[in-house]
């Protein structure tokens, strides 16, 4: 299988949006995706998000979307917002290639840490991260306030 992992471009935003929707369905929350592809384009254009795509024959089959953040305890962090490979393309090492590109990018950007979230029932994801020597914290809870309900 000929897979290419490359930096995302503005022209990929529709494909990225479509895969994020697939991810939302996988995570059993499709209704939680409330923004439009135009907002993805705007975020990318404003350098709020960046990422990598995995393609086969110019079709996007996987994504790793991230952004820089800052920890007052750890310094610069690269946050992996969305990481997804379409089911038919799993078990070919595509996720590992995307994750490796993400880790290399974090190092190149001078990040002291990378972080992300994984659902407690996503055993495949948990095993993947453990295989990559990740620390999975279980003692911090997420807090959020929605300011703009669409």
C-alpha positions as CSV (number, residue, x, y, z in Angstrom):
1,X,0.0,0.0,0.0
2,X,1.5,3.3,-1.1
3,X,0.9,5.8,1.6
4,X,2.2,9.3,1.7
5,X,2.3,11.4,4.9
6,X,2.6,15.1,4.3
7,X,1.8,18.4,5.9
8,X,-1.8,19.5,5.6
9,X,-2.7,22.3,3.3
10,X,-5.7,24.6,3.0
11,X,-6.9,22.5,0.1
12,X,-7.2,19.5,2.5
13,X,-9.6,21.2,4.9
14,X,-12.7,19.5,3.4
15,X,-11.1,16.1,3.7
16,X,-10.0,16.9,7.2
17,X,-13.5,18.0,8.2
18,X,-14.9,14.8,6.7
19,X,-12.5,12.7,8.7
20,X,-13.2,14.7,11.9
21,X,-16.9,13.9,11.3
22,X,-16.0,10.2,11.0
23,X,-14.1,10.5,14.3
24,X,-17.1,12.1,16.0
25,X,-19.3,9.2,14.8
26,X,-16.7,6.7,16.1
27,X,-16.7,8.6,19.5
28,X,-20.5,8.4,19.5
29,X,-20.9,12.2,19.4
30,X,-21.6,13.3,15.8
31,X,-23.9,16.1,17.0
32,X,-20.9,17.6,18.9
33,X,-19.3,18.7,15.6
34,X,-21.0,22.1,15.3
35,X,-18.5,24.2,13.2
36,X,-18.2,24.4,9.4
37,X,-15.4,23.6,7.1
38,X,-15.1,27.3,6.5
39,X,-14.1,27.7,10.1
40,X,-11.4,25.0,9.6
41,X,-10.1,27.0,6.6
42,X,-10.1,30.2,8.7
43,X,-8.3,28.4,11.6
44,X,-5.7,27.0,9.3
45,X,-5.2,30.3,7.5
46,X,-4.7,32.1,10.8
47,X,-2.2,29.4,11.9
48,X,-4.4,28.2,14.8
49,X,-4.2,24.6,13.6
50,X,-1.8,22.6,11.5
51,X,-1.3,18.9,10.9
52,X,-0.4,16.0,8.7
53,X,-2.5,13.9,6.4
54,X,-1.9,10.4,5.2
55,X,-2.9,9.9,1.6
56,X,-3.3,6.9,-0.7
57,X,-3.6,7.8,-4.4
58,X,-4.2,11.4,-3.4
59,X,-7.2,10.4,-1.2
60,X,-6.9,11.5,2.5
61,X,-7.3,8.4,4.7
62,X,-5.8,9.7,8.0
63,X,-5.2,12.9,9.9
64,X,-3.2,14.3,12.8
65,X,-4.3,17.8,13.5
66,X,-2.5,19.8,16.2
67,X,-1.8,23.2,17.7
68,X,0.7,24.8,19.9
69,X,-0.2,25.5,23.5
70,X,1.6,26.5,26.7
71,X,1.8,24.9,30.1
72,X,2.8,27.1,33.0
73,X,4.4,24.0,34.5
74,X,6.0,22.4,31.4
75,X,6.4,25.2,28.8
76,X,5.6,24.8,25.1
77,X,3.3,21.9,24.3
78,X,2.0,20.5,21.0
79,X,-1.6,19.4,21.5
80,X,-2.9,16.6,19.2
81,X,-6.5,17.6,18.7
82,X,-7.6,15.0,16.2
83,X,-5.9,11.8,15.2
84,X,-7.8,9.4,13.0
85,X,-7.3,6.8,10.3
86,X,-10.2,5.4,8.4
87,X,-11.1,1.8,9.4
88,X,-10.2,0.2,6.0
89,X,-6.7,1.7,6.3
90,X,-5.9,0.6,9.8
91,X,-3.3,-2.2,10.5
92,X,-1.0,-0.8,7.8
93,X,1.1,1.4,10.1
94,X,-0.5,4.6,8.9
95,X,-1.4,5.7,12.4
96,X,2.2,5.2,13.5
97,X,3.5,7.2,10.5
98,X,1.2,10.1,11.4
99,X,2.1,9.9,15.1
100,X,5.8,9.8,14.3
101,X,5.5,12.9,12.1
102,X,3.6,14.6,14.9
103,X,6.3,13.8,17.5
104,X,9.1,15.0,15.1
105,X,7.1,18.2,14.5
106,X,6.8,18.7,18.3
107,X,10.6,18.4,18.7
108,X,11.2,20.6,15.7
109,X,9.0,23.3,17.2
110,X,10.8,23.1,20.6
111,X,7.9,21.7,22.5
112,X,8.7,20.2,25.9
113,X,5.7,17.9,25.9
114,X,2.9,16.6,23.7
115,X,-0.5,15.9,24.9
116,X,-4.0,14.7,23.8
117,X,-7.1,13.0,25.1
118,X,-8.3,9.5,24.6
119,X,-11.6,8.0,25.6
120,X,-11.4,5.4,28.4
121,X,-13.2,2.8,26.3
122,X,-11.0,3.2,23.3
123,X,-8.8,0.2,24.0
124,X,-7.1,0.2,20.6
125,X,-6.1,3.9,21.1
126,X,-4.9,3.2,24.6
127,X,-2.8,0.3,23.5
128,X,-1.4,2.4,20.7
129,X,-0.3,5.2,23.0
130,X,1.1,2.8,25.6
131,X,3.1,1.2,22.8
132,X,4.5,4.7,22.1
133,X,5.5,5.1,25.8
134,X,2.8,7.6,26.6
135,X,1.7,8.4,30.1
136,X,-2.1,8.1,30.3
137,X,-3.3,10.2,33.2
138,X,-6.5,9.1,35.0
139,X,-6.7,11.7,37.8
140,X,-7.5,14.9,35.9
141,X,-11.0,15.7,34.8
142,X,-11.9,17.9,31.8
143,X,-13.7,21.2,32.4
144,X,-15.3,23.4,29.8
145,X,-17.8,26.1,29.2
146,X,-19.5,26.5,25.8
147,X,-19.6,30.2,24.9
148,X,-21.2,30.0,21.5
149,X,-23.9,27.3,21.0
150,X,-24.8,26.8,17.3
